[in-house]
Each structure stands twice: as structure tokens, then as C-alpha cells.
Amino acid sequence: MIVHLFNDEKFVNSTIENFEGVVKNKNRYIILTNNTLLKYVSPHKKIEKMKTSNLNLDCIYKNCNLLIIHFLTSTKLYILKYKPRHTKVLWSVWGSDAYNHFSHQDFYESHTKEILKKSVYQSIRFSKIYTLYHLLRYKVRPIREEKINLKKIDFISTVIPYEFEIITKEFDLQVEQIDYNYSVNEFKNISLPTLGNAVLIGNSATLTNNHLDVFEIIRNLNKKIIVPLNYGAIGYKDYKKNIITNGKNKFKNNFNAIESFLNKDEYDKILKSCNTMIMYHIRQQGLGNIYMALYLGIRLFLNKKSVTYKYLKDIGMIVFDLQKDTELVGIELNNKQKENNKILVIKMFGSKAIKNKINKIIKLHDSL
């Protein structure tokens, strides 16, 4: 049996649908939450809810040959700590579950670093006090300090294949790479939509978006600017206020912040009002949004330091370096460029590609 460990997150519904579409009666899906009602995960007869405050390890590991940890949290690390010897483990890395624990946080550009210096949370995250607090609360140390338990992981999948070496080197892991990534969108070969002329910046109210550095680069742009700031990490509300204040000062009435949760249809409508997306992360982040933008024909600007930029260029996507190609911000791609990106998204991240990857995971399970 394959046992999946999730939190109540947006990726869960599509993941269950994809696995069940490949094979039935081989998967269990456990949602770890103390909440009575689920916010993002839709009701499904296959879902098992389990309180993080009352974990039942015997239930989790019952008949479990392969445990898939979707986004490694402190609670899941505690579960991993008591893994039976016969159970193999796949850590499906989303991004922050690895990068937030890197010893050297080289993910910020100069203007964002100034905000980082003033963050109280950031200053204590790597302190002994935080380690003690974490140990008392979760019964495990922070992920970066639990190398013995991390060595119980057998396989790792990353959103971008190029991340595998980066992450395994950081945590000193000897594991096998599994090619798997999530699909939150259904990519079909449909006609390209008519786009608006707005510019979308970033995916969340987190410092790794390097918003202020983007604002400085495009400071003379006279276009409608849309900035999603409706969620983020601990302390994101203060960061959100900072970005809104700076954005309004620089771009006046052209600046538009998204501060409330949007469903997929609402977000897709906003995407189609744009012809440009800027994702200035240095670490991998926001790939679901990025793939959707490429599929719709939106011009994508990235940080040339990012593994995302290198990967997308290497597989043939037409993407742009914000520093080098600033004059193209707000200018729509031509139809040939749009078709190139759309076809590659369908080929590499469409439902057929995802199912092929799931089939390999099933075969891996069957071989254990």
C-alpha cells in the first residue's frame, strides 16, 4: 500500500485524482489537520483525516510499503522518526520545506535583504532558543538538525529535476531521484486566449519574491501592475503592508494588490488580463503559476540566478531575464513564441506526462 501524507493544501485534490486515475485500491490519503472542516481539500471517500495533536502511527504505517511525504513538515518528520524498517519513504519536495532550512539563505536581492535584516522571526530561526522551542513543541528538532531521521528517506522528487543535486548536497542525503511533479491545471491543446496588457508580479507575500527589487527595475513602467499578496509565511502581513506601501508610492493607481483568496477560475481570469508575468525568485517557487502563464502565452521574466530560469531555457521554453530584457516588460509575445511554450507545457506537464510519472511510482511500489 502507498500511504500519502498531506496537509490541507490546494495540490491535494488533483494529486488524488491523478493517482486514482492510474490505479485504484493501492493508495491511502491521510490529511493531517486539527481543523474540523477542510479549507482546500474537497470531500472524497478516500480521504482519511488525522489530528496532528493525536497521531496514530500504527494506523499510518499499517500495510504501508511506500510512504510519500508531500511537503515535509515538523509533524511529518516526527512520523518519519518512527518509520518501520520495511517501509520505504519518498519525500516529494515542494520548495520551502527544503529551502527554508538551508544553512546559507542566498535567495534575496539587495533591496529585499534590507527588509530581511529587520525581521525578528528571521533573526531567531537559526538560534538555539528556536531549536529548543521546536523540540518541545514538535518532539523533533528543526529539519536541518535532524540528519539522522532524514537519512531514513529513500527517494526524493523535486519540482524541477535540477534541484535534486542542490537539496541532497545541502542535507547530505544518499537517495534515489524520482521524476514526479504536481499538476494543478489541466493543460489541453486549445486555442490561445486573448490577453490583456497588465503585468503580474510574484506569487505570494514572501520575501523570496524579491518584490522591491522588481519594483526598482521596472520603476518607469506605466502599466497596470497586479501583485498577489493573499498568503505567505510567518509574519507575512507585515511584509504585505510594506510591499503595498512601496508599490503605491512607485506606481500610484496602477498598483493593484490581491489580498484575499481566489479560486482557480478567479485567478485564471486575472492571468488572462496580463501579457507579462515576473517571477524574480532565486530559489524554485511558484511553478504552478509559471506553467499556467507559459500555457496561456504570457511573457515570463525570471531571475537569471534561478534554477527555474536555467531549466526552462534548457528545455526550450522562451523566457526572459528581467535585468537584461527590461524593455520587453509589458510587450506581448508573438503567436509563434506562444505556441512554442504552450506545446512544451502540454508535452511535459500535461495529464499524460503526470500519469506516466505516477505509473513509475506504482511500479516502484510493486517492486518493494
N, C-alpha and C positions, 0 to 999 in steps of 0.2 A: 504494500500500500504506500502511496505517496501522500504525505501529510504536508499541507501548506500552512504556514503561519503568517497571518496578515494583521495589520491594524485596520481600522475603519478608514479606508482611503479610496480615492477615485479609481485607481487601477484595478481594484479587486473584481468588479463586475465583468469587465472584458476578459480578465485572466481566467476566471471560472468558465465563462462562455467558450473561450478558446480551448482550454483543456478538455472540457466536456464534449466539445465538438470533435475532438480527436479520438478520445477513448472514455468509456463510462465504467463506473464501478472500480476505478483504480486510484481515485483521489478523494481526500478529505480536506475540507477548507475550514480552518479554525480562525475566527476573528477574535483577537484579544482586546477586550474593552470592558470598562466598568460601567458604561452607559447602558441604560435600558433600551433606548432606541438608537439605531444606527443612522448616521448622518449621510454617508456617501454610498454605502453598500445596500443594494436593493434586496428585498426578501428573496430567499432561494432555499429550496428544500435541502440542498446540500450543505448549507452553511451551519457551522456549529459555533455558538458564542461561548467564550470562556472569560471569566473575570480575571483581570491581571492581579487582583488582590487575593484571589483564591485559585491558584493554578493547580491543575490536576495533571501531574507529569505522567502518571500511568495511562491516563486517557490519551494524552498527546502521543505517546510512543507505542500505543497498542497497535500491533501488526505493522509498525512503521519501518519500512526498509529504506525509504529515502525521505528525509526531512528537507523541505525547501523553505528557507527563511527569506521572506520577501521584505527587504529593508530591515537591517539589523538594529534592534533597539536594546536597551538595558534588560528589559523583560525577556526578550528572546535570547539574549546572551546567558541569562540565568537558566533558561530552559536548555540551552546548549551545554551548559556546565554538567548536566546530569544525563547526557545522551548515553544510551546503551551502546555497547561495543559494536553490535551488529548493524546499527543504523548509520547510514551514510548521510552526509549533510551537504546541501548546495546553498551557498549564500548568493542570493540574487541582489547584487548591489544596485541601489538606485542613484546614489551620489553622495548626499550629505551624511548618510550612515557610515561612509568611509572617510570622506574629505574633512568632516568636522573634527576628526581625531588625528589628522596629520600633525606631526611634530613641528613642521615648518608650514605656516599658513600663507603661502605665496600666491594668494588669489585676489589681491586687491591692487588697484591702480592708485596713483598718488593722492587724488582728492578724497577717495574713499578711505585711505589709510588715516587721514586726519580725523574722520568720524570714529574709526576703529580705536584710536588712542583714547577716546573719551568714554568708551563703552566699559561700564563696570563689570558686566557679565563676562565680556571677553578677557578682562584682566584676571578674573578668578578661575576661569575654566580649566586652566592647567596648573592650578595650585594644589597643595596638599590638603587644604581645607575642603576644596571641592571633591577631591578623591575620597576623603573621609565621609562627607555628606552622601556621596553616591553609594558608597559601600553600605552605609546604614540604611539608606532608602531602598536600594535595589538588590542588596546582598551580593553584588559583584562590583568590581572597580570599573572605571570608565573603559571603554572598548580598547583604547590604545595601551592600557596597562594589563589587559587580560590575555596575554600572548599564549599562555598555556591552553586556555579554553579555545582561543582562535585556531589553534593547531588541530582541533577536533573537526575542523571544516575540511571536506574532501574536494569540493568543486566550487568554482566561482564563475558567475556570469556577470558581465558588465554591460551597461547601456551601449557603450562604444568599445569594440574589441581592443583598441589601443590603450584603454585604461587598465587592462589586466596586469600588465607588467608594472605599471605605476603603483597599483594598490598592493599587489603581492610583495613588491620590494619594500614598501612602507611598513607592512606588518610582518615581514619575514615569513611568508607563507609558502609552503611547498604543496601546491594544489593543482588540479587539472582545470583547464579553461573549458567552459560550456558556452556555446553560442546561443544566447537567448536574450530577447528584449521584449518589452511590453508593447501592446498595440491598443491605444485608447481610441483610435479613429479607424473607420472603415474606408480604406482607400480603393476607389474604383476608377475605371477609365472613362470618366465623364467629361463633359465639356468644361473648359476653364471658365471660371466666373468673371463677371465684370467687377473690377476692383475700384475702390475709392482712392483718395490720394493722401490719406493720413499716414502717420509714422508711429509704429508701436515699439515701445522700449521696455525690455526686460520681461520677467515672468512673475516677480514676487517682490515683497518688501524685505529683501535680504541684501546685505552689504555686497555679496558676491556678484550682484548685478552691475556694480560699479556705475550707478546712475549718474552721480555728479560728474564723473569723468566723461560720460557720454554727453551730458548737457554742455560741457565745456567745448567738446569737439564740434558739436552742431549748433553752437550758440547763435549763429546768424541765420538759422533756418526759419523760414516763415511758412510753416505748415502746421496743421492740427497734429498735436502730439498726444498719444494715449499711453498711459503708464499703469499697468496692473499692480496694485499695491494692496490687494484684498487678503493676503495671508503672508506669513513669514515665520521666522524662528523666534525664540525667546527675545523679548524686547523690541519686536518689530514695529510696534505702534509709535515709539519714539522716532525710529528711523523713518517711518512713513511720513510723519509730520515734517521732518527735516527735508525729505525729498519734495513734498508738496510745496513747502515754503520756497525752496530753491527753484523749483520748476515754474511756479507762478511768477517769481521775480524775473526769471530769464525770458520766459515765453508768453507771459501775460495771459490773455484769453485763449491762446492756442493750446494751453496746457490743460489736459484732462486726466484726472486720476480715477482709476477704478478701485473703489473701496469696499464693495460688497461682493459676496459670492455670486458667480454667474454659472448657470448650467451650460452644457455643451453647445446648445443651439444659440444661446445668447452670445457666448464667446466667439463662435464661428461667424456670427453676424458682424461682430466688431472686427475680426480678422479681415473680412471681406471689404470693410470700409478703409483698409490700408493697402498701400502698394509697397510698403517698406517695413521691415522688422529689424530691430537692432538688439542683439543679444551679446553683451560685452563681457560675459563671464570669462575667466581664465580657466576655471575648472569646468568639468562637464555639468551642465544644468539646462533644464527646460527643453529637453529633446522632443517631448511630445508636441509642444508648441512649434518647435523648429520644423519638424517633419510636416506638420499641417500647413505651415506657411509655404514651404517648398512645393507641396502638393497643389496649393491654390495658385501658385505663380507669383508669390510675393518675393520681392528682392530682399535677400538676407545679408545683413552685415554682422560680422563676428570679430572677436579679438584675435589677432594673428598669433598670440601666445597660446591659445587654447587648443587642446587636443581635438575638440569638436571641429575647429577650422581645418586642421590638418587632415582629419579623417574624411570630412565631406569633400574636400578638394581631391583627395586621393581616389575616391570612388566615382568622381566625375561630376559632382554637383557644381553648379555655377553659383558661387557665394563670394562675398566681398570682405575685404579688410577695411574696417571703419577708418583707421588712421590714413591709409593710403588712398581710399576711394571715396572720401567725404563728399566730393562734388556730385556723386551719384545718388546721395540720400534724397528720397522723395521722387525719384525718377523710375517709372515702371519698366520692368523687363520687357523685351520683345517676345513675341509668341514662340519663337524657336527656343529661346532660353527657358521659358516657362515649361514648354513640352519636355525638354531635356530633364528638368528637375522632377516634374510630375511622374514621368515614366520610371525614373530611378527609385522614387519613393514607393511606387506600386510594386516594383520588382523586389525591392529589398526589405520593405516594411509592411507590405500588404498582408492580407489574411492568409494567402497561400504560403508566403515565406514564414510567417509566425507558426503556422501549423506544421511545417516541415521541421522547425526547430523543436517544437513540442514533441513531435514523433521521436526525435533523437533522445529527448529526456525520458520518454516512455521506454525506449529500447535500453537506455542506461539502467533504468529501474529494473527491467526484466532480467538484466544480466547480473544483478547483485545477488 
